[in-house]
Amino acid sequence: MKEILNLLKRIWILNFFRRIYSATKYYNRKYVQIVKWGFTSKEDTNFTYDLTGDNLVSLAQNIAIVTKKDVSHILAYFKEVEQNKDLFEHVVLTTANSKEKVFADSGVRFGRRLGWYAFARAIKPKVIVETGVDKGMGAVLLCAALEKNILEGFSGKYYGTDINSRAGYLLSGKYKEFGEIKYGDSIKTLSAFKESIDLFINDSDHSSEYEYREYNTIKPLLNKNSVILGDNSHSTDKLSFFSLENDRNFLFFKENPSNHWYPGAGIGISFNKTS
Ligand SMILES: C[S@@+](CC[C@H](N)C(=O)[O-])C[C@H]1O[C@@H](n2cnc3c(N)ncnc32)[C@H](O)[C@@H]1O
């Protein structure tokens, strides 16, 4: 049998179809997920999903390297989110009462933002800036981290920027005590910003030119422990380039969404060589 198969493999056209079938096996499951998603989801952008278990461990390992904490600490921060009933209830209820609910799914899936949360818990930032707020998934999660930091004696404030005056409906209730959204163009807002930034997250206009301008605009506000997270690093090299130019370290974490067709974005992480 093995010999016959080996012989058939030598016939170019038969081997062509065998090879094509073997390659497409990696993608065919995605088409099933796309059709299922088409019927079950209302999202048309900024998709939400959970990450696979292995992928979460890999995320924790990356953050542990940058923050010099044990990986078990970082995994405990992920668990803390999972157990935060107030936060989950807040997101579900606020979404259900929002006009934007026509484009939002029920359920709460933070994906790579769990990494943002763990950074905010691990480095105890006094100032967090996130450019691009959208519904406020990142905003509310980062403010939940600041709420926990206060219990440990570290206060901090979140600033979000968004050009869309309707953005940020999830940053409400008790979470609003920890942050505010500055509406308008990010570069304009960042140019007027005066405070030193401990944790910066780029997630606004995703053109590479705009992303790079954001990093250069906040450069004078960075301190020796500042961490920059890029939400665009799966599609541009701008944070890696900025890090090279400014003698900073750079790592990239790639998302692996669980049970979703989206191939995943990632987190670019730029941090000081001496921090
Ligand atoms: C991908 S979403 C942000 C997602 C959000 N960080 C989260 O955690 O879900 C991008 C957001 O950037 C905003 N945006 C686009 N261009 C902008 C600009 N020039 N200045 C400020 N915000 C901008 C959009 O209105 C949109 O809400």
The ligand as an SDF file (V2000), in Angstrom:
LIG
                    3D

 27 29  0  0  0  0  0  0  0  0999 V2000
   -9.8450   50.0770   17.2040 C   0  0  0  0  0  0  0  0  0  0  0  0
  -10.7970   51.2960   17.9340 S   0  0  0  0  0  0  0  0  0  0  0  0
  -10.2020   51.3780   19.5640 C   0  0  0  0  0  0  0  0  0  0  0  0
  -10.5360   50.1600   20.3610 C   0  0  0  0  0  0  0  0  0  0  0  0
  -10.3440   50.2810   21.8520 C   0  0  0  0  0  0  0  0  0  0  0  0
   -8.9780   50.6200   22.2030 N   0  0  0  0  0  0  0  0  0  0  0  0
  -10.7560   49.0230   22.5710 C   0  0  0  0  0  0  0  0  0  0  0  0
  -10.1070   48.6230   23.5450 O   0  0  0  0  0  0  0  0  0  0  0  0
  -11.7400   48.4060   22.1490 O   0  0  0  0  0  0  0  0  0  0  0  0
  -10.1720   52.7430   17.1950 C   0  0  0  0  0  0  0  0  0  0  0  0
  -10.7780   54.0390   17.7120 C   0  0  0  0  0  0  0  0  0  0  0  0
   -9.9080   55.1070   17.2980 O   0  0  0  0  0  0  0  0  0  0  0  0
  -10.6730   56.2500   17.0290 C   0  0  0  0  0  0  0  0  0  0  0  0
   -9.8810   57.1400   16.1460 N   0  0  0  0  0  0  0  0  0  0  0  0
   -9.6030   57.0060   14.8360 C   0  0  0  0  0  0  0  0  0  0  0  0
   -8.8370   58.0190   14.3920 N   0  0  0  0  0  0  0  0  0  0  0  0
   -8.5980   58.8110   15.4710 C   0  0  0  0  0  0  0  0  0  0  0  0
   -7.8510   60.0150   15.6710 C   0  0  0  0  0  0  0  0  0  0  0  0
   -7.2060   60.6070   14.6780 N   0  0  0  0  0  0  0  0  0  0  0  0
   -7.8200   60.5400   16.9190 N   0  0  0  0  0  0  0  0  0  0  0  0
   -8.4890   59.9570   17.9550 C   0  0  0  0  0  0  0  0  0  0  0  0
   -9.2060   58.8130   17.8060 N   0  0  0  0  0  0  0  0  0  0  0  0
   -9.2620   58.2510   16.5920 C   0  0  0  0  0  0  0  0  0  0  0  0
  -11.9390   55.7070   16.3910 C   0  0  0  0  0  0  0  0  0  0  0  0
  -13.0040   56.6200   16.5570 O   0  0  0  0  0  0  0  0  0  0  0  0
  -12.1300   54.3820   17.1520 C   0  0  0  0  0  0  0  0  0  0  0  0
  -13.0540   54.5510   18.2020 O   0  0  0  0  0  0  0  0  0  0  0  0
  1  2  1  0
  2  3  1  0
  2 10  1  0
  3  4  1  0
  4  5  1  0
  5  6  1  0
  5  7  1  0
  7  8  2  0
  7  9  1  0
 10 11  1  0
 11 12  1  0
 11 26  1  0
 12 13  1  0
 13 14  1  0
 13 24  1  0
 14 15  1  0
 14 23  1  0
 15 16  2  0
 16 17  1  0
 17 18  1  0
 17 23  2  0
 18 19  1  0
 18 20  2  0
 20 21  1  0
 21 22  2  0
 22 23  1  0
 24 25  1  0
 24 26  1  0
 26 27  1  0
M  CHG  2   2   1   9  -1
M  END
$$$$
